[in-house]
Amino acid sequence: MPEGEIIGESRVQDSVTIVIFGASGDLTHRKLIPALYIAYAQGLLPARFTIVGFARREYDDAVFQQMLAKSIQQFSRLETDPETVARFVEHVRYHKGDISTPGAYESLKARFSDTETYPENRLYYLSIIPSLFAPAVKLLKEAGLVAKPGAEHWTRVVIEKPFGKDLKSAMALNTKLLKYLSECQIYRIDHYLGKETVQNILSFRFANAIFEPVFNRSYIDHIQITAAETVGMEMGRGGYYDEYGALRDMVTNHLLQLLCLVTMEAPGDLSAESIRNEKVKVLNAMRLDIRKNISDAVCRGQYGKGTDAEGKPITAYLDEDRIDPKSTTESFAAMRLSINNWRWAGVPILLRTGKRMAKKTTEIVVQFKVPPLQLFQQVECDDDVCDITRIKPNTLIFQIQPNEGILLQVGTKRPGMRFVVEDVKMDFSYSGTWKKSLPEAYERLLLDTLHGDSTLFTRSDEVEAEWRVVQPILDNLDRLQPYTYPPGEWGMPEADWLFHGVEGKWRNK
Ligand SMILES: NC(=O)c1ccc[n+]([C@@H]2O[C@H](COP(=O)([O-])OP(=O)(O)OC[C@H]3O[C@@H](n4cnc5c(N)ncnc54)[C@H](OP(=O)(O)O)[C@@H]3O)[C@@H](O)[C@H]2O)c1
């Protein structure tokens, strides 16, 4: 099996034309084309396929092919072979056009009359700003470039987050898309769902009989999810980020999707609809855990200025390029939720995400309750200095990135005369077990779209259910003014208050 192959993945059978709107952009060059190249190099693309790059810039096929060849060499996770790259880019064409102009679609349609070069199954990848999603889909439909579901040849449309800015705009976007496409033709990408550990959450829970019986309010003390980044607003991120912020950019999609996977009920089967039905059910049961005020359940922050580990200055959020100096957009958000169903009622759920944090990490920590009778004491050692403490609860950690893996912390008797317990880790890491570089999320997700498997994509009702969880925060932003937090640390003390009444604290590791 070639290095890094998606295990068990089969070759796409349907010949296809893949049109990438926004083909001169960052996502195309860094992720989409390298992912398609790897699929090609591993023999997973169909025998007949053409990739059409669509953007306004003046390129011709040859220039565009050369640019993509360079991007593949720069960004492919696997070593590239020049001959294979050359054969791959022969499948690429460039189409110059403005997305909001009907003429661009007429000329695209004229190209497509050569069905030998442009197979009639079509995947349209909208790697463009969200305000262009609806115009693109409308004009594709009006130009006759969208097949009816169930027709001889299929049409699928992939869109990138953000799917709206709040519940109202998300519903409006869904309405517009569903006017021209049917739900089964829309693939809303959340690239977190393409990661191995994320998919493994379901296998871990439902393929092993030992964990699922204790995954409930009787045994679990709380669940915390962290998605921390060390970067700030480099590389022109500022403009987009200041419009959206941590709540809209991270919580409403990635963090709630992770939470769905750890808390949903087992689906009846592994079909896309069964899994997504269960996710919608648990999303509909999620609420902010507000006692008296919304600020008991939510806190927002912006990083201040500071210095990094090498002593280089770090610019404060409000002084960053393309950030409004009076902005109240959060670069950090933390919240406490509850899930109002029989399995999870009363179990605190804590989420946090932020920029300029101490470490790049995304993890889900499931903390169990301590045993009802405390027979033992625990030893906790920091190098040579050891302390006797209360018994520590077991924790199960899904490490999503980096170093994807699963960690179970249990107490064992420390060798010696006394009955004291020390924490040990049962540690499973993907790299240690399979010694292969894992497929990038986009590799998996692009192949799924070509196979017509929508399991790892977000359905319209799921998107709306996610916004319903976050909307009360968006409605009360004036009561949740951001605190300033020091860069390079784990946020701010105000986020610790969310743990009131909980046996535990944020895992800052
Ligand atoms: N980059 C990432 O890592 C990332 C991650 C997650 C999600 N996303 C999402 O993916 C989408 C694309 O992101 P990106 O970073 O690639 O953006 P980008 O670098 O700004 O690229 C935008 C692309 O859209 C094209 N474009 C803009 N207006 C157009 C028009 N009227 N007609 C035709 N083409 C037009 C631009 O090409 P011309 O100027 O040549 O027309 C360019 O190719 C965005 O929705 C973003 O939120 C990106």
The ligand as an ORCA input file, in Angstrom:
! r2SCAN-3c Opt
* xyz 0 1
  N      -7.672     29.566      3.309
  C      -8.075     28.713      4.219
  O      -7.280     28.026      4.863
  C      -9.551     28.537      4.491
  C      -9.938     27.677      5.536
  C     -11.306     27.468      5.787
  C     -12.245     28.112      4.996
  N     -11.852     28.950      4.010
  C     -12.899     29.569      3.172
  O     -12.654     29.239      1.816
  C     -13.007     30.300      0.969
  C     -11.797     30.704      0.130
  O     -10.742     31.098      0.973
  P      -9.312     31.568      0.446
  O      -8.469     31.730      1.639
  O      -8.843     30.695     -0.634
  O      -9.664     33.035     -0.147
  P      -8.757     33.942     -1.067
  O      -7.333     33.560     -1.004
  O      -9.153     35.364     -0.784
  O      -9.281     33.568     -2.533
  C     -10.531     33.982     -3.017
  C     -10.659     33.528     -4.469
  O     -11.922     33.968     -4.970
  C     -11.720     34.512     -6.272
  N     -12.765     35.494     -6.509
  C     -13.151     36.497     -5.688
  N     -14.163     37.183     -6.243
  C     -14.421     36.587     -7.443
  C     -15.339     36.836     -8.478
  N     -16.237     37.815     -8.414
  N     -15.312     36.028     -9.555
  C     -14.416     35.019     -9.650
  N     -13.530     34.727     -8.685
  C     -13.533     35.515     -7.609
  C     -10.332     35.120     -6.213
  O      -9.732     35.151     -7.478
  P      -9.577     36.432     -8.417
  O      -9.218     37.580     -7.546
  O      -8.503     36.023     -9.384
  O     -10.890     36.550     -9.072
  C      -9.598     34.061     -5.387
  O      -9.218     33.005     -6.244
  C     -13.530     31.409      1.885
  O     -14.920     31.280      1.990
  C     -12.892     31.087      3.228
  O     -13.679     31.554      4.299
  C     -10.521     29.162      3.734
*
